[in-house]
Amino acid sequence: MAPMQPEGPQDASLEAQELRRLQVLAEAWRLLAPLERPEEVYRTVVETAKGATRAVSVLLFLHRPQEDVLELVAAAGLSQDKVGLRLPRGVGISWVVLERGEPLYLEDVTQEPRVIFLSGKTQPGVYLGVPLRDAKGRAFGVLSMDTAGGVGEILPEERFWIQALAEAAGLVLDRIEALERAKAEASRAQALLELSLALEAARDPLAMAKEALETLLRLTPYHAGALYLFQEGTVRPAVMAGRYPEGFPRLYQEHPIRFGEGLLGHPRLWEGPVYVEDYARFPKALEPYGESGLRSALLVPLKPEGRRYGVLALGSFWETVLYRPEDEKVLRLVARRLEEALERLSQLRTLNLTREAALKALAQVLEYRDLETKGHTERVAELSLRLGKAVEFPDLEGLRLGAYFHDLGKLALPDGILRKPKALSPEEWRQVKTHPEVGLNILKNLPFLPKTALNVVLYHHERWDGSGYPKGLKGEEIPLEARIFAVADVYDALLSERPYKRAWTLEEAQEELRAQAGKGLDPKLVAVFLDLVR
């Protein structure tokens, strides 16, 4: 076995450099790890590098993928006034460092044609640039220092030092960006949840669209949004949200957009989202809208139940909003939520129309059996709603439904009792008094009927003085909805011809209501009702 060779000067030097690199890395972590904002990291990195070396300038470039440029986000020394400079791909030596992903040391920058002198003068100097990497090892920026234009020095062995600083900076910036993405995603999820809940509760399509647009403007860089609908051959905004130039909404009246014109006539619009970076350069741009300052736009069609309903659009004025996949994703998601809400609303309207038809059919069934004179159910429902509104009753829909169903229990009574022109026998009268409870038993399991409607059915024959049926309730023991309906029902019954009575005149009916106030009917409601029908 060969004897171990003694450690030479070169090995000792390498160990010292590695130890120094680790020390620098630890120090860089100590400086950068507590920072929470990218700008703080940028500033700390360049100031630390400048303070620890004899470099004339220290520059920190980050790659902006959307524009594919390197942006100078921080600088110290001679070039500190150049922050904000943007270099297109291939312009500048920093692009070489980024694309190769390796450190680059130049002894004389004047010998490299790709070097850009920020001072505007070609001056000798040394350059050292190293890439910034994220946690996955991908280069996303360049940290460099140079001595051009001043007195300084950068030694080749200092490469490990700036590499350690760049390594720490890359990981810290990657961590901050990940946290910001997580926060943004959480905020986006919260906003979409709130939107979904709002759409669930809304019943007005335009209110739904406004809620959707306001959510989109919070989640994207755009500052204006609209829902466009197609009406009589033109495209018009039904809802507008955000910030528009003064007078812009008037353009739609002064220069109406017709099918096939402008951006809203884009041939691919109904296939999915359409993005335009600069409206003025769009082939079908309409001059008045271009002159208004309209710049970028992102549009998505709304097709609830597969039908062409409208277009949800986001826009910017005077400033360009670059395309971002996350903006399209959230626009698609919000549009789908809105479509689902519109579909639900359409289905609800269909159900309501079906229910209305069923109610009217039921009223006709009752009238065909001569239980009521023709139109009594609809008239008494209308009178009940008028009185309910006058006293600010909170559940007018329940009151209306109760009016339609109030005598449903009479369907269980034989024709001999219903159509008898003479006075009923005690046994026949006992059967008639069962109809409120029969009606309740028929209706109580219908999920769409509220308690208000059921109370009207059960208690509409109770009397203010306690002599009514089926429970013999008295005064305000009787639910308000039943008392409201009773006033309207008695009044219309007095005006109607029945098998056992003639139709009374308006004056006779109103006088009878006054007589019933405090006996069969709530006196306060009678007073309000008489004011309504005078």
C-alpha positions as CSV (number, residue, x, y, z in Angstrom):
1,M,0.0,0.0,0.0
2,A,1.5,3.3,-1.0
3,P,2.1,5.8,1.8
4,M,-0.2,8.8,1.9
5,Q,1.2,11.9,0.3
6,P,1.6,15.0,2.5
7,E,-0.9,17.7,1.8
8,G,0.5,20.2,-0.7
9,P,0.1,24.0,-0.8
10,Q,-2.5,23.7,-3.6
11,D,-4.7,21.4,-1.6
12,A,-4.5,23.6,1.5
13,S,-5.4,26.6,-0.7
14,L,-8.5,24.8,-2.1
15,E,-9.6,23.8,1.4
16,A,-9.2,27.4,2.5
17,Q,-11.3,28.6,-0.4
18,E,-14.0,26.1,0.3
19,L,-14.0,27.1,4.0
20,R,-14.2,30.7,2.9
21,R,-17.1,29.9,0.5
22,L,-19.0,28.2,3.3
23,Q,-18.4,31.1,5.6
24,V,-19.6,33.5,3.0
25,L,-22.7,31.4,2.3
26,A,-23.5,31.2,6.0
27,E,-23.1,35.0,6.3
28,A,-25.3,35.5,3.1
29,W,-28.0,33.3,4.6
30,R,-27.8,35.2,7.9
31,L,-28.3,38.5,6.0
32,L,-31.0,37.4,3.5
33,A,-33.1,34.7,5.2
34,P,-35.0,37.1,7.5
35,L,-36.0,39.3,4.5
36,E,-39.7,39.1,3.4
37,R,-39.8,41.4,0.3
38,P,-37.9,40.9,-3.0
39,E,-36.8,44.5,-3.1
40,E,-35.1,44.1,0.3
41,V,-33.2,41.1,-1.0
42,Y,-32.1,43.0,-4.2
43,R,-30.8,45.9,-2.2
44,T,-29.1,43.8,0.4
45,V,-27.3,41.7,-2.2
46,V,-25.8,44.5,-4.2
47,E,-24.9,46.6,-1.2
48,T,-23.2,43.6,0.5
49,A,-21.3,42.7,-2.7
50,K,-20.2,46.3,-3.1
51,G,-19.2,46.7,0.5
52,A,-17.1,43.5,0.5
53,T,-15.2,44.0,-2.7
54,R,-13.4,46.6,-4.7
55,A,-15.9,46.4,-7.6
56,V,-16.8,49.7,-9.2
57,S,-20.4,48.5,-10.0
58,V,-22.5,45.7,-8.8
59,L,-25.6,44.8,-10.9
60,L,-28.5,42.4,-10.3
61,F,-30.6,41.4,-13.3
62,L,-33.7,39.3,-13.3
63,H,-35.2,37.5,-16.3
64,R,-38.8,38.5,-17.1
65,P,-40.2,35.6,-19.1
66,Q,-43.3,37.3,-20.4
67,E,-41.3,40.1,-22.1
68,D,-38.2,37.9,-22.4
69,V,-36.0,40.6,-21.1
70,L,-33.3,41.0,-18.4
71,E,-34.4,43.8,-16.1
72,L,-31.9,45.6,-13.8
73,V,-33.7,45.5,-10.5
74,A,-30.8,46.7,-8.2
75,A,-27.4,48.3,-8.6
76,A,-24.7,49.7,-6.4
77,G,-21.7,51.9,-7.3
78,L,-21.2,53.7,-10.6
79,S,-24.3,52.3,-12.3
80,Q,-26.9,52.6,-9.5
81,D,-28.9,55.2,-11.5
82,K,-29.5,52.6,-14.3
83,V,-32.1,50.6,-12.3
84,G,-35.1,49.7,-14.5
85,L,-32.9,49.1,-17.6
86,R,-34.3,46.2,-19.7
87,L,-32.2,44.2,-22.1
88,P,-33.8,42.2,-24.9
89,R,-32.6,38.6,-25.4
90,G,-29.0,38.5,-26.7
91,V,-28.2,42.1,-25.7
92,G,-25.5,42.3,-23.1
93,I,-23.0,39.8,-21.6
94,S,-25.4,39.0,-18.8
95,W,-27.5,37.0,-21.3
96,V,-24.5,34.8,-21.9
97,V,-24.3,34.0,-18.1
98,L,-28.0,33.3,-17.9
99,E,-28.1,31.1,-21.0
100,R,-25.0,29.1,-20.1
101,G,-26.0,28.9,-16.4
102,E,-22.3,29.2,-15.5
103,P,-20.0,32.0,-14.0
104,L,-18.2,34.1,-16.4
105,Y,-14.9,36.0,-15.7
106,L,-13.4,38.6,-18.1
107,E,-10.1,40.2,-17.5
108,D,-10.7,43.0,-20.1
109,V,-14.3,43.8,-21.0
110,T,-13.1,45.8,-24.0
111,Q,-12.2,42.6,-25.7
112,E,-15.7,41.2,-25.5
113,P,-18.1,42.7,-28.2
114,R,-21.3,41.6,-26.3
115,V,-20.5,43.8,-23.3
116,I,-22.7,46.9,-23.0
117,F,-21.2,49.9,-21.2
118,L,-23.9,51.5,-19.2
119,S,-22.0,54.8,-19.0
120,G,-22.0,55.0,-22.8
121,K,-18.2,54.9,-23.0
122,T,-16.0,51.9,-23.8
123,Q,-13.7,51.6,-20.8
124,P,-11.4,48.9,-19.7
125,G,-12.1,46.8,-16.6
126,V,-12.7,43.3,-15.2
127,Y,-16.1,41.6,-15.2
128,L,-17.5,38.7,-13.1
129,G,-21.0,37.4,-13.5
130,V,-22.8,34.5,-11.9
131,P,-26.3,33.1,-12.3
132,L,-29.1,33.1,-9.7
133,R,-30.8,29.8,-9.4
134,D,-34.1,28.7,-7.9
135,A,-34.6,25.6,-5.7
136,K,-34.8,23.4,-8.9
137,G,-31.5,24.7,-10.3
138,R,-33.0,26.9,-13.0
139,A,-31.2,30.2,-13.7
140,F,-33.6,33.2,-13.4
141,G,-31.2,36.1,-12.9
142,V,-27.5,37.3,-13.0
143,L,-25.5,38.9,-10.3
144,S,-22.4,40.7,-11.7
145,M,-19.7,43.1,-10.7
146,D,-17.1,45.0,-12.8
147,T,-14.5,47.7,-12.5
148,A,-15.2,49.6,-15.8
149,G,-15.1,53.3,-15.5
150,G,-13.3,53.5,-12.1
151,V,-10.5,52.2,-10.0
152,G,-11.1,48.8,-8.5
153,E,-10.1,45.2,-8.6
154,I,-11.8,41.8,-8.9
155,L,-9.7,38.7,-8.5
156,P,-10.5,35.4,-10.2
157,E,-10.7,33.6,-6.8
158,E,-13.5,35.9,-5.7
159,R,-15.8,34.0,-8.0
160,F,-16.6,31.5,-5.2
161,W,-17.6,34.5,-3.0
162,I,-20.1,36.1,-5.4
163,Q,-21.4,32.6,-6.3
164,A,-22.2,31.9,-2.6
165,L,-24.0,35.2,-2.4
166,A,-25.9,34.5,-5.6
167,E,-26.8,31.0,-4.4
168,A,-28.3,32.3,-1.2
169,A,-30.1,35.2,-3.0
170,G,-31.6,32.8,-5.5
171,L,-33.0,30.4,-2.9
172,V,-34.3,33.3,-0.7
173,L,-36.0,34.9,-3.7
174,D,-37.5,31.6,-4.8
175,R,-38.8,31.1,-1.3
176,I,-40.4,34.6,-1.2
177,E,-41.9,34.0,-4.7
178,A,-43.4,30.7,-3.6
179,L,-44.9,32.3,-0.5
180,E,-46.3,35.1,-2.6
181,R,-47.8,32.6,-5.0
182,A,-49.4,30.7,-2.1
183,K,-50.8,33.9,-0.7
184,A,-52.1,34.9,-4.1
185,E,-53.6,31.5,-4.7
186,A,-55.3,31.6,-1.2
187,S,-56.6,35.1,-2.0
188,R,-57.9,34.0,-5.4
189,A,-59.6,30.9,-3.9
190,Q,-61.2,33.1,-1.2
191,A,-62.4,35.6,-3.8
192,L,-63.8,32.8,-6.0
193,L,-65.6,31.2,-3.0
194,E,-67.2,34.5,-2.1
195,L,-68.2,35.0,-5.7
196,S,-69.8,31.5,-5.8
197,L,-71.7,32.2,-2.7
198,A,-72.9,35.6,-4.0
199,L,-74.0,34.0,-7.3
200,E,-75.9,31.3,-5.4
201,A,-77.9,34.0,-3.6
202,A,-78.4,36.3,-6.6
203,R,-81.5,36.3,-8.8
204,D,-80.7,39.1,-11.2
205,P,-78.4,38.2,-14.1
206,L,-77.0,41.7,-14.3
207,A,-76.2,41.8,-10.6
208,M,-74.5,38.4,-11.1
209,A,-72.4,39.8,-13.9
210,K,-71.4,42.9,-11.9
211,E,-70.3,40.7,-9.0
212,A,-68.3,38.5,-11.4
213,L,-66.6,41.5,-13.1
214,E,-65.6,43.1,-9.7
215,T,-64.0,39.8,-8.7
216,L,-62.1,39.6,-11.9
217,L,-60.8,43.1,-11.5
218,R,-59.5,42.2,-8.1
219,L,-57.7,39.1,-9.3
220,T,-56.1,40.4,-12.6
221,P,-54.1,43.5,-13.7
222,Y,-56.9,44.8,-15.9
223,H,-58.8,47.9,-14.7
224,A,-62.0,47.7,-16.7
225,G,-64.5,45.0,-17.4
226,A,-67.9,44.6,-19.1
227,L,-70.7,42.1,-19.9
228,Y,-71.7,42.5,-23.6
229,L,-75.1,41.2,-24.8
230,F,-76.3,40.9,-28.4
231,Q,-79.5,42.9,-29.1
232,E,-81.2,43.6,-32.4
233,G,-78.1,43.1,-34.5
234,T,-75.7,45.1,-32.2
235,V,-73.4,44.4,-29.4
236,R,-73.9,46.5,-26.3
237,P,-72.6,46.5,-22.8
238,A,-75.2,45.5,-20.2
239,V,-72.9,45.9,-17.2
240,M,-69.7,47.9,-16.9
241,A,-67.3,47.8,-14.0
242,G,-63.9,49.4,-13.1
243,R,-62.2,52.5,-14.5
244,Y,-63.0,53.9,-18.0
245,P,-61.9,57.1,-19.7
246,E,-64.4,59.9,-19.4
247,G,-67.1,59.6,-22.0
248,F,-66.1,56.1,-23.1
249,P,-69.5,54.5,-22.4
250,R,-71.2,57.0,-24.8
251,L,-69.2,55.5,-27.7
252,Y,-71.6,52.5,-27.7
253,Q,-74.5,54.9,-28.5
254,E,-72.6,57.1,-30.9
255,H,-70.8,54.3,-32.7
256,P,-72.8,51.1,-32.2
257,I,-70.9,47.8,-32.8
258,R,-72.7,45.4,-35.2
259,F,-72.2,41.7,-35.6
260,G,-68.8,40.9,-37.2
261,E,-67.3,44.3,-36.4
262,G,-64.4,45.1,-34.1
263,L,-63.0,42.8,-31.4
264,L,-66.4,41.5,-30.4
265,G,-66.8,40.2,-34.0
266,H,-63.6,38.1,-33.7
267,P,-64.1,34.9,-35.6
268,R,-62.7,32.8,-32.7
269,L,-64.6,34.5,-30.0
270,W,-67.2,31.8,-29.6
271,E,-64.5,29.1,-29.4
272,G,-62.8,30.3,-26.3
273,P,-60.8,33.2,-24.8
274,V,-59.4,35.8,-27.1
275,Y,-56.5,38.1,-26.1
276,V,-55.4,41.3,-27.9
277,E,-52.2,43.0,-26.7
278,D,-52.7,46.3,-28.6
279,Y,-56.2,47.1,-29.8
280,A,-54.9,49.8,-32.2
281,R,-53.0,47.1,-34.1
282,F,-55.9,44.6,-34.2
283,P,-57.0,44.1,-37.9
284,K,-60.7,44.8,-37.2
285,A,-60.1,47.7,-34.7
286,L,-62.8,50.3,-34.8
287,E,-61.2,53.8,-35.0
288,P,-63.3,55.6,-32.3
289,Y,-62.5,52.9,-29.7
290,G,-58.8,52.8,-30.6
291,E,-58.7,56.6,-30.2
292,S,-60.2,56.3,-26.8
293,G,-57.1,54.6,-25.5
294,L,-58.3,51.0,-25.5
295,R,-55.1,48.9,-25.4
296,S,-55.2,45.3,-24.1
297,A,-58.2,43.1,-23.8
298,L,-59.1,39.5,-22.8
299,L,-62.5,38.1,-23.7
300,V,-64.4,34.9,-23.1
301,P,-67.9,33.9,-24.4
302,L,-70.7,33.0,-22.1
303,K,-72.8,30.1,-23.3
304,P,-75.1,28.9,-20.6
305,E,-76.9,25.7,-21.6
306,G,-74.9,25.9,-24.9
307,R,-76.7,29.0,-26.2
308,R,-74.9,32.2,-27.1
309,Y,-75.7,34.6,-24.2
310,G,-72.9,37.2,-24.2
311,V,-69.2,38.1,-23.8
312,L,-67.3,38.7,-20.6
313,A,-64.5,41.1,-21.3
314,L,-61.5,42.7,-19.4
315,G,-59.6,45.6,-20.8
316,S,-57.0,48.3,-20.1
317,F,-56.6,51.8,-21.4
318,W,-53.3,53.5,-22.4
319,E,-51.1,50.8,-20.8
320,T,-50.4,47.3,-22.1
321,V,-51.4,44.3,-19.9
322,L,-49.3,41.4,-21.1
323,Y,-50.9,38.0,-21.5
324,R,-50.6,35.8,-18.5
325,P,-52.0,32.2,-18.4
326,E,-53.3,32.8,-14.8
327,D,-55.5,35.7,-16.0
328,E,-57.0,33.5,-18.7
329,K,-57.5,30.7,-16.2
330,V,-59.3,32.9,-13.7
331,L,-61.4,34.5,-16.5
332,R,-62.5,31.0,-17.7
333,L,-63.3,29.9,-14.1
334,V,-65.4,33.0,-13.3
335,A,-67.2,32.7,-16.7
336,R,-68.0,29.1,-15.9
337,R,-69.3,30.1,-12.4
338,L,-71.5,32.8,-14.0
339,E,-72.7,30.3,-16.7
340,E,-73.7,27.8,-13.9
341,A,-75.5,30.6,-12.0
342,L,-77.4,31.7,-15.2
343,E,-78.3,28.1,-15.9
344,R,-79.6,27.7,-12.4
345,L,-81.6,30.9,-12.7
346,S,-83.1,29.8,-16.0
347,Q,-84.1,26.5,-14.5
348,L,-85.6,28.3,-11.5
349,R,-87.6,30.5,-13.8
350,T,-88.9,27.5,-15.6
351,L,-89.9,25.9,-12.3
352,N,-91.6,29.1,-11.3
353,L,-93.5,29.3,-14.6
354,T,-94.5,25.7,-14.2
355,R,-95.7,26.4,-10.6
356,E,-97.6,29.4,-11.7
357,A,-99.3,27.4,-14.4
358,A,-100.2,24.7,-11.8
359,L,-101.6,27.4,-9.4
360,K,-103.8,28.9,-12.1
361,A,-104.9,25.4,-13.2
362,L,-105.8,24.7,-9.6
363,A,-107.8,27.9,-9.3
364,Q,-109.7,27.0,-12.5
365,V,-110.5,23.5,-11.1
366,L,-112.0,25.2,-8.0
367,E,-114.0,27.6,-10.2
368,Y,-115.3,24.9,-12.5
369,R,-116.8,23.2,-9.5
370,D,-118.6,26.5,-8.7
371,L,-116.7,26.9,-5.5
372,E,-115.9,30.4,-6.4
373,T,-117.1,32.9,-9.0
374,K,-114.8,33.1,-12.0
375,G,-111.5,34.9,-11.3
376,H,-112.0,35.0,-7.5
377,T,-108.7,33.4,-6.6
378,E,-106.6,35.8,-8.7
379,R,-108.6,38.8,-7.5
380,V,-108.2,37.9,-3.8
381,A,-104.5,37.1,-4.3
382,E,-104.0,40.6,-5.8
383,L,-106.0,42.3,-3.1
384,S,-104.1,40.4,-0.4
385,L,-100.8,41.6,-2.0
386,R,-101.9,45.2,-2.1
387,L,-102.8,45.1,1.6
388,G,-99.7,43.2,2.5
389,K,-97.5,45.8,0.8
390,A,-99.4,48.6,2.5
391,V,-98.6,47.1,6.0
392,E,-95.1,46.1,4.9
393,F,-95.7,42.4,5.4
394,P,-92.3,40.6,4.8
395,D,-93.4,37.5,2.9
396,L,-95.5,38.6,0.0
397,E,-94.8,35.5,-2.0
398,G,-95.9,33.3,0.8
399,L,-99.1,35.4,1.1
400,R,-99.7,35.1,-2.6
401,L,-99.3,31.3,-2.6
402,G,-101.6,31.0,0.4
403,A,-104.2,33.0,-1.4
404,Y,-104.1,30.6,-4.4
405,F,-104.4,27.5,-2.1
406,H,-106.7,28.8,0.6
407,D,-109.7,26.7,-0.2
408,L,-107.9,23.6,-1.6
409,G,-109.5,21.5,1.1
410,K,-112.9,22.1,-0.3
411,L,-112.0,19.6,-3.1
412,A,-112.8,16.9,-0.6
413,L,-116.3,18.1,-0.1
414,P,-119.2,16.6,-2.1
415,D,-121.0,18.7,-4.7
416,G,-124.3,18.4,-2.7
417,I,-122.7,20.6,0.0
418,L,-120.7,22.9,-2.3
419,R,-123.6,23.8,-4.6
420,K,-126.5,23.7,-2.1
421,P,-128.5,26.9,-2.5
422,K,-130.1,26.6,0.9
423,A,-128.8,26.7,4.4
424,L,-126.5,23.8,5.4
425,S,-127.5,21.3,8.1
426,P,-125.4,21.1,11.2
427,E,-123.7,17.9,9.9
428,E,-123.0,19.6,6.5
429,W,-121.7,22.7,8.2
430,R,-119.4,20.5,10.4
431,Q,-118.0,18.9,7.1
432,V,-117.4,22.4,5.6
433,K,-115.4,23.4,8.7
434,T,-112.9,20.6,8.1
435,H,-111.7,22.1,4.8
436,P,-108.8,24.3,6.3
437,E,-107.3,21.2,8.0
438,V,-107.8,19.0,4.9
439,G,-106.1,21.7,2.8
440,L,-103.2,21.8,5.2
441,N,-102.8,18.0,5.2
442,I,-102.7,18.0,1.4
443,L,-100.1,20.9,1.2
444,K,-97.8,20.5,4.2
445,N,-95.4,18.2,2.5
446,L,-94.8,20.4,-0.5
447,P,-91.2,21.8,0.0
448,F,-91.8,25.0,-1.9
449,L,-94.6,26.2,0.3
450,P,-93.5,28.5,3.1
451,K,-95.1,28.6,6.6
452,T,-96.9,31.8,5.6
453,A,-98.8,30.0,2.8
454,L,-99.8,27.1,5.1
455,N,-100.9,29.6,7.8
456,V,-103.3,31.3,5.3
457,V,-104.7,27.9,4.4
458,L,-105.3,26.8,8.0
459,Y,-106.4,30.0,9.6
460,H,-108.2,32.1,7.0
461,H,-111.6,31.4,8.6
462,E,-110.5,32.4,12.1
463,R,-112.3,35.5,13.4
464,W,-111.0,38.5,15.4
465,D,-113.6,37.9,18.2
466,G,-112.6,34.2,18.5
467,S,-115.8,32.8,16.9
468,G,-114.0,31.4,13.8
469,Y,-112.7,27.9,13.0
470,P,-110.8,25.5,13.1
471,K,-108.9,26.6,16.3
472,G,-111.1,29.4,17.6
473,L,-108.1,31.8,17.7
474,K,-108.7,35.4,18.8
475,G,-107.3,38.8,17.9
476,E,-103.5,38.8,17.3
477,E,-103.3,35.1,18.1
478,I,-104.4,34.7,14.5
479,P,-101.2,34.9,12.2
480,L,-101.0,38.3,10.5
481,E,-101.0,36.7,7.0
482,A,-104.3,35.0,7.7
483,R,-105.8,38.3,9.0
484,I,-104.6,40.1,5.8
485,F,-106.1,37.5,3.6
486,A,-109.4,37.4,5.5
487,V,-110.1,41.1,4.8
488,A,-109.4,40.6,1.0
489,D,-111.4,37.4,0.9
490,V,-114.5,38.8,2.6
491,Y,-114.4,41.9,0.4
492,D,-114.3,40.0,-2.9
493,A,-116.9,37.5,-1.7
494,L,-119.3,40.3,-0.9
495,L,-118.8,41.7,-4.4
496,S,-119.3,38.3,-6.0
497,E,-122.5,36.5,-6.9
498,R,-122.8,33.1,-5.2
499,P,-125.5,30.3,-5.4
500,Y,-126.9,31.6,-2.1
501,K,-126.5,35.4,-2.5
502,R,-126.5,38.3,-5.0
503,A,-123.4,40.5,-5.6
504,W,-123.2,43.5,-3.3
505,T,-122.4,47.0,-4.4
506,L,-119.1,48.6,-3.6
507,E,-120.7,50.8,-1.0
508,E,-122.5,47.9,0.6
509,A,-119.3,45.8,0.7
510,Q,-117.3,48.6,2.3
511,E,-120.0,49.3,4.8
512,E,-120.0,45.6,5.7
513,L,-116.2,45.6,6.2
514,R,-116.7,48.5,8.7
515,A,-119.3,46.5,10.5
516,Q,-117.0,43.5,10.7
517,A,-114.0,45.5,12.0
518,G,-113.3,44.3,15.5
519,K,-115.7,41.3,15.1
520,G,-114.7,39.1,12.3
521,L,-111.8,41.1,11.0
522,D,-108.7,43.0,12.3
523,P,-109.9,46.6,12.7
524,K,-106.5,48.1,11.8
525,L,-106.3,46.1,8.6
526,V,-109.8,47.0,7.6
527,A,-109.0,50.7,8.0
528,V,-105.9,50.4,5.8
529,F,-107.8,48.3,3.2
530,L,-110.7,50.8,2.9
531,D,-108.1,53.5,2.2
532,L,-106.7,51.4,-0.6
533,V,-110.0,50.6,-2.3
534,R,-111.7,54.0,-2.1
